[in-house]
Amino acid sequence: VTHSIPACIHSMTINGKQLDNESPVSIFAVNKCYETVQDGTFFDGSGFAALVREGYKVRSDVNITLEFRTTAAHGVLLGVSSAKVDAIGLEIVHGKVLFHVNNGAGRITASYEPRGTNSLCDGKWHKLQANKSKHHISLIIDGNLVHTDNPYVQSTSADTNNPIYVGGYPADVKQNCLTSKTSFRGCLRNLVLTKGQHTELFDFSRAFDLRGVFPHSCPGAEH
């Protein structure tokens, strides 16, 4: 077993002596337990989760689905880049969700802005689906579809080879399809990437790098 247990532990004793959880000698990726908890992974706004160490290849088609909950108007949701310009990125900027794609010829963006007083940053769960099919891109938020015209119709493949960064990314990592450096604060769940017939549900507790991210433990309300 190479990953941590997603659980709450208390009242641990060794040889009859109770361990002091309040003042540990060292601590890593351990958060407090919550009175009310929901399924999901908590991002505290300071870091990121890094998935697929060997690099994720977006290429011509990818469909991304996830659910998010936040009260912040800014935050990185997901980015996959390359050493060149090819990349994809999902982010919240000024309360809008942006889906950026660069197949090598230039960045295009699908932007979803909630109508009226509706907010995506209301602390409630929202469903997101971002789809790239060759040079076409679309974004569906809570069932509302937006898509954008792509002038670069000859360029169809995002040749990425870097890890998937979720909720933020390290300062020394280049992200060609994200405009924000702000780490996401809130909860994410049910992150699924689909390519053709291959569907992959990502478990954050199996990320190869986690900073400020607490898998399987989402506080029931903002604290």
Solvent accessible surface area in square Angstrom, and as a share of the most:
residue,aa,sasa,rsa
1,V,176,1.01
2,T,143,0.83
3,H,60,0.27
4,S,87,0.56
5,I,124,0.63
6,P,72,0.45
7,A,63,0.49
8,C,78,0.47
9,I,101,0.51
10,H,146,0.65
11,S,65,0.42
12,M,86,0.38
13,T,76,0.44
14,I,97,0.49
15,N,156,0.80
16,G,75,0.72
17,K,152,0.64
18,Q,114,0.51
19,L,73,0.36
20,D,93,0.48
21,N,86,0.44
22,E,158,0.71
23,S,76,0.49
24,P,66,0.41
25,V,160,0.92
26,S,95,0.61
27,I,115,0.58
28,F,161,0.67
29,A,53,0.41
30,V,99,0.57
31,N,53,0.27
32,K,120,0.51
33,C,67,0.40
34,Y,34,0.13
35,E,179,0.80
36,T,92,0.53
37,V,90,0.52
38,Q,67,0.30
39,D,116,0.60
40,G,9,0.09
41,T,7,0.04
42,F,5,0.02
43,F,2,0.01
44,D,47,0.25
45,G,31,0.30
46,S,86,0.56
47,G,6,0.06
48,F,8,0.03
49,A,0,0.00
50,A,1,0.00
51,L,8,0.04
52,V,36,0.21
53,R,164,0.60
54,E,143,0.64
55,G,7,0.07
56,Y,24,0.09
57,K,87,0.37
58,V,0,0.00
59,R,128,0.47
60,S,35,0.23
61,D,52,0.27
62,V,3,0.02
63,N,30,0.15
64,I,0,0.00
65,T,41,0.24
66,L,4,0.02
67,E,20,0.09
68,F,0,0.00
69,R,14,0.05
70,T,2,0.01
71,T,74,0.43
72,A,34,0.27
73,A,44,0.34
74,H,66,0.30
75,G,0,0.00
76,V,0,0.00
77,L,0,0.00
78,L,0,0.00
79,G,0,0.00
80,V,0,0.00
81,S,0,0.00
82,S,4,0.02
83,A,85,0.66
84,K,156,0.66
85,V,72,0.42
86,D,13,0.07
87,A,0,0.00
88,I,0,0.00
89,G,1,0.00
90,L,0,0.00
91,E,0,0.00
92,I,1,0.00
93,V,29,0.17
94,H,134,0.60
95,G,14,0.13
96,K,68,0.29
97,V,0,0.00
98,L,26,0.13
99,F,0,0.00
100,H,6,0.03
101,V,0,0.00
102,N,14,0.07
103,N,14,0.07
104,G,38,0.36
105,A,54,0.42
106,G,18,0.17
107,R,103,0.38
108,I,14,0.07
109,T,47,0.27
110,A,2,0.02
111,S,52,0.33
112,Y,24,0.09
113,E,106,0.47
114,P,22,0.14
115,R,209,0.76
116,G,79,0.76
117,T,142,0.83
118,N,107,0.55
119,S,48,0.31
120,L,6,0.03
121,C,24,0.14
122,D,60,0.31
123,G,24,0.23
124,K,135,0.57
125,W,55,0.19
126,H,20,0.09
127,K,130,0.55
128,L,4,0.02
129,Q,61,0.27
130,A,0,0.00
131,N,45,0.23
132,K,0,0.00
133,S,45,0.29
134,K,110,0.47
135,H,36,0.16
136,H,114,0.51
137,I,4,0.02
138,S,23,0.15
139,L,0,0.00
140,I,52,0.26
141,I,0,0.00
142,D,71,0.37
143,G,65,0.63
144,N,73,0.38
145,L,103,0.51
146,V,41,0.24
147,H,127,0.57
148,T,38,0.22
149,D,130,0.67
150,N,17,0.08
151,P,99,0.62
152,Y,82,0.31
153,V,76,0.43
154,Q,167,0.74
155,S,25,0.16
156,T,45,0.26
157,S,35,0.22
158,A,0,0.00
159,D,83,0.43
160,T,3,0.02
161,N,81,0.42
162,N,37,0.19
163,P,22,0.14
164,I,0,0.00
165,Y,18,0.07
166,V,0,0.00
167,G,0,0.00
168,G,1,0.01
169,Y,35,0.13
170,P,18,0.11
171,A,115,0.89
172,D,132,0.68
173,V,34,0.20
174,K,122,0.52
175,Q,18,0.08
176,N,25,0.13
177,C,0,0.00
178,L,11,0.06
179,T,84,0.49
180,S,14,0.09
181,K,172,0.73
182,T,69,0.40
183,S,22,0.14
184,F,3,0.01
185,R,78,0.28
186,G,1,0.01
187,C,1,0.00
188,L,2,0.01
189,R,59,0.22
190,N,81,0.42
191,L,4,0.02
192,V,31,0.18
193,L,2,0.01
194,T,34,0.20
195,K,59,0.25
196,G,64,0.62
197,Q,185,0.82
198,H,116,0.52
199,T,82,0.48
200,E,67,0.30
201,L,119,0.59
202,F,20,0.08
203,D,50,0.26
204,F,10,0.04
205,S,16,0.10
206,R,157,0.57
207,A,18,0.14
208,F,70,0.29
209,D,38,0.20
210,L,26,0.13
211,R,124,0.45
212,G,21,0.20
213,V,2,0.01
214,F,26,0.11
215,P,26,0.17
216,H,86,0.38
217,S,24,0.16
218,C,0,0.00
219,P,4,0.02
220,G,23,0.22
221,A,69,0.54
222,E,75,0.33
223,H,110,0.49
